[in-house]
Structures are given as structure tokens and as C-alpha cells.
Amino acid sequence: MSMIRLTVEETNLLSIYHEGGKAQLVENMTAALPYIDADMRELAKRTLSKVDALTDEEYAELSLYAADEA
């Protein structure tokens, strides 16, 4: 398995939009893009491209929680 590496920032971003499965997260984040400031939008786009490369099984194995909750 070629598991992608997510940064803490990417993981935190995913934890905000994570509900349900991969498709729901991508839909939530994509809908939010126009409202995210420019710096965060670049992070969001990079994160979305990483998530897009994951299979549903790989996505399901991600631990999505905000770093301060660890």
C-alpha cells in the first residue's frame, strides 16, 4: 500500500470537514474553497489532491482528529 503522508496542518484541515466518507469530505471541502483565504486555499487544494489519490479503504484508515485532541 502506498499510504500518502499528511502534514499536521493537512490532517487538522481534514478533521474540520470530515463527516461520513471520503466523497462527503471532498464535497464539503470543495464547497468551502471560495470562502477560504488564499493561503489556506492552497493548503486545502493540496490536501484535496492527496485525499483524491487515496482509495476509499486507505481513506478509512486515516485517523482524522484535530492535533490538540490527541
C-alpha positions in Angstrom: 0.0 0.0 0.0 1.4 3.4 -0.9 0.0 5.4 2.0 0.4 9.2 1.5 1.9 11.3 4.2 -0.3 14.1 5.5 1.1 17.1 7.4 -0.3 18.1 10.8 -1.9 21.1 9.0 -3.5 18.8 6.4 -4.8 16.4 9.0 -6.3 19.3 11.0 -7.9 20.7 7.9 -9.4 17.3 7.1 -10.7 16.9 10.6 -12.8 20.1 10.2 -14.5 18.8 7.0 -14.6 15.1 7.9 -18.1 13.7 8.2 -19.1 10.4 6.6 -16.8 9.1 4.0 -14.2 10.3 1.5 -16.8 11.6 -1.0 -18.5 13.7 1.7 -15.3 15.2 2.8 -14.3 16.1 -0.7 -17.7 17.7 -1.3 -17.5 19.7 1.9 -14.0 21.0 1.3 -14.7 21.8 -2.4 -17.8 23.7 -1.4 -15.8 25.7 1.2 -12.9 26.7 -1.2 -14.4 30.0 -2.3 -14.7 31.1 1.3 -11.2 30.1 2.5 -8.5 32.8 2.4 -5.8 32.5 -0.2 -3.1 30.8 1.9 -5.4 28.3 3.4 -7.0 27.7 -0.1 -3.6 26.5 -1.3 -3.3 24.1 1.6 -6.9 22.9 1.0 -6.2 22.3 -2.7 -3.0 20.3 -1.9 -4.8 18.3 0.7 -7.7 17.6 -1.6 -5.3 16.3 -4.2 -3.8 13.9 -1.7 -7.2 12.7 -0.5 -8.3 12.2 -4.1 -5.3 9.8 -4.6 -6.5 7.6 -1.7 -8.7 4.6 -2.2 -11.8 4.5 0.0 -10.0 1.8 2.1 -7.0 4.0 2.6 -9.2 7.0 3.5 -11.0 4.9 6.0 -7.7 4.1 7.7 -6.8 7.7 8.3 -7.0 9.0 11.8 -8.8 12.2 11.5 -8.9 14.3 14.6 -7.5 17.8 15.4 -4.0 17.6 16.8 -4.9 19.3 20.0 -7.3 16.4 20.7 -4.6 13.8 20.5 
